[in-house]
Amino acid sequence: MRKIRLSLLIALLLCSTCVACSKPVHDHSYGVFLGVNPEEIGKLAGYQTVVIDAQYYTQEEIAQLQQNGTSVYTYLNIGSIETFRDGYDSVQDCILSPYDNWPDEFWVDVSRPEWQTFVSNEAKSLAEKGVDGFFLDNADVYYLYPTSAIFDGLKAILQALAQYEKPVLINGGDVFVTKAVLDADKPNPVITGVNQECVFTNIDFDRGKLIRQDAENSEYYQDYLARCKSAGLDVYLTEYASSTSALIRTIEDYCREEGFSYYISHSINLD
């Protein structure tokens, strides 16, 4: 996910948002607050479903959200490791390569037993806090390393999550989802939804600008999301556009017609 690290205090709102005034246009159906500290928990009030980095929340704080009628999903990185994460030193041997545009993050070999154990332990700790579901990032490792070992490693991680009987959203990971669900004779039953970034917009990291997605990639993602919808998966979009971009209405109309939830950020930093 093109996420800003906790040090930059991200506050993502995966919902219909007016980026010009930072107020919701439609509702508070879904929000992702990866950089919101527990001390700022009031920012999550009123949302039906939120995604947080529950590693930094207590069981009591998660229960507080749930008592107010909010379903709580937790972020869980299954395909890469950030240097600031607890346990980073224990899985350094699993590193495959640097993660473009994020100098404090590295892709990992998900086929390694020690990595699968690391993720499984993280998931267990998060489940014990009472979260309602998982938001899994960086299954795109299979796009970069399309081997049977990497595919099977991701499947093993998902299988370990099945014991919790909770919804699982895959952020990105279209190549993996296509093989595991859309083209599979027996679709992976653990995956319940997807979030896709940059269907209509994109980020030029070199120039620090928000740009239009090229037509070929936009069409590819729309076709992919249509297949996900037909397969019964929940679908979410995350887009990047300035407050004056004509694409905002296009995104809103598309998601409304398709029944998808979406977030539009006006900042490359998602702040």
N, C-alpha and C positions, 0 to 999 in steps of 0.2 A: 504494500500500500504506500502511496506517496504521502507519508505521514510526517509531521514535524515531531521531533523528539520531545519528551516530557520537559526538557530544559527550556523549550520554547512555548510551553503551555498551550497546546492545541485545544481548541474547542470546536469540534466539528458538529454540524447539525445536519444529519441525514434526513432532511425533510424538505417540504416546499418552503423556500426561504426567499424573502426579498433582500437581495444583497445590497441594495442601495441604502436601506434603513435598518438592516439586521433584524427585522421582525418577520415572523412567519406569515406567509400569505394565506395558507389554508388551515393547517392544524399542526399539532405536536405529536404526530403518529409515531415518529421514529427519530432518534437522535443519537449521534456518536460523539462522546466526550472523552477522547483519549488523554487529553492533557488537563482535565479538570481535577483539581485536588479535592480530597474529601472535605476540606474546609469550605469549598465552594459548592457543596452538594445542592444548594438551593437552585443552582442553574439548571438542574435536571428536573425540577418540579413541573408537573403537568404533562410530561411525555408518557405516551403509552408504552413505548419500548425504548430503552437506551443501551448503548454499548459503551462500556467503560473499561479501563485497564484495572481489573479487580485485584490485581496483585498489590495495589496500593490502598485498597479499601478493606475495612474490617467486615466481619460477618454482620455485625450490628448495623453498620452504615448501609450495607446492601439491603438488609431487612427493612430499614427505614424507608428506602425507596419503594420497596415492594408493598409496604403497608399503605403507601399513598397510591397504589394501583398501577405501579410501573413494573414492567418486565425488564429484567436486567441481563444483558448479554455481556460476556467478557472477551476482550481481545486476547488472542493466543497466537503467537508467531510459530508456525510449524515448519518454515522453510529457510529461515535465516536467524542470525543471532546478533543482537546489539551489544556493544561493549559495556553498556551501563546495566545490563540485566544481571540479577543475582544468578550465580552459577556459570557465568561466562567462561571463567578459567577452566571449568571442568569439561567443557565441550570444544575447546579450541582446536583439538585434533580433528574435529569434524569439518572444519572450514574448507570450502572449495575455492572461493574467489571473493573479491570485494564486491559490494553492492553499489552499482553506479549511482552517483549523486548523493549517496549517504555514506560519508567516510567512517562512521562509527558502526557500520553494519556489514555483515558478511553472509554469503550463501553457504549453506551447510549440506553435507551428505546425509540425507534423511534415511538412507539405508543402514547407517551405523547404529548398532544396538544401543550404544551409550546416548545417542541423540534421541532415539525413540523413548528410552527410559527417562531422559531429561524432560521431554514434552509430556510424557505420561504423568510424571510426578507433579509438574506444573498444573496439569488439568485436574488431578486429584485434589490438590490444594485449593484450586478455584472452585471446584464443585462442592467441596466441604464448606465453602463460604455461602453456599446457597444460591449461586447464580442460576438463571433460568435457561441459558443457552451459551453457545460458543460462537465467536466471530474469528475465523481462522485466516491468517494472512500468509502470503508468500508461498502458496502452492505453485506459483510460477517457477519455482526451482525445476519443475519437470519440463517447462518450456526451454530453459537454459541447458538442462542436462536430461534429454529425453531417452533415458535408458530404462530397461525393465526394473533395475534395482531401485532407481529413484521412484518410479511409479509404485512399486510394491511397498516401498518405505512409507509413502504417503498413505497408501491403503492401510498399512499396519497402524499408523497413527490414528486414522479414523476409526478403525476397528476397536482400538483401545478406548475411544470416546463413546462408543456405542453403549457401554455398560451404564452410562449415566442417563440414557434415554432423554436427552435434551436436544432441541433444535440446533443445527449446525449451519452457519452461513460461511461460504467461501468467498473471500475478497479476491477478485481477479482470478487467476488460475484457470483461464478458459480452456487451455489445452488439456489440462488434467481433468477438468469437469467434463469436457467433451468425451474423453475416453472412458472415464469412470461412470458417467451417467448417460449422456446423450447417445453415444454409439455402443453402449454396453448391452450385451444380451441380458445380463442381470444388473440393472443400474444399482450403484452403491446406495443403500438405503439410509446411510447416516447423513448424507448431504440433503439439507432441506431448502437451501436458498443460496443466491449469489449476489454479490455487489460488484458492479463493473464501473471502473473509472474511465473517464475520457472517451465517452461515446460520441459526443459532439464537440468537445473542447480538448485542449491539450496544454501542456506546460513546456515551454522552451527554457530548459534549465540554464543553458549557456548565456542567454540574454536576460533571463529573469522575467520573461513575459508570458502572459496567458494568450494562447493562440487557438485558432480553429483546428479541429481535427481534420485530417485529410479525408477526402470522400471515400476512398477505398477502405480505410480502417473503420470509418463511421458505419459504412454499410455492413462490414463484417460483424461489428459488435451488435448492430441491430438485428441481424440474422441470428447471431448466437443467442441473444436474449430472447428472441421469439421462440427459439428451440427450447430454451430453459423454461419459459412460461408453459409451452406445450407439454413439457415433461413434468409439470406440476411443481416446479421450483418457485419460491418467492424471489422477486427481482428488485434490486435497488441500484440506483445510479449515483455516482459522485462526479460532478462537473466543476470546471474552473473557468470563470468568466468575469469580466469587469461588470460593474453595475449598469453600464450603458450598452452592453452587448445585445445585439438583436437576437442572439442565440438563446437568450433566457426564455423568451416566449416559445421558441421552437422546442426546447427541452421540456418546459411545463406542459405544452400541448401533447407532446409525444407520450410523456409519462401518464398524463391524465387519460389519454385514449387507451393505453396499454394496461393501465392499472398498476403502474410501478411507483415506488417511492423514490425520492431523489433529494440530493443536496447540491446546491450551487455555491461555491466559494468564490469571492472576488479577490482573494489573496493567494499568491503562490505559497505563502507560509501557513495558510489555513488558520489565521489568527483572528 
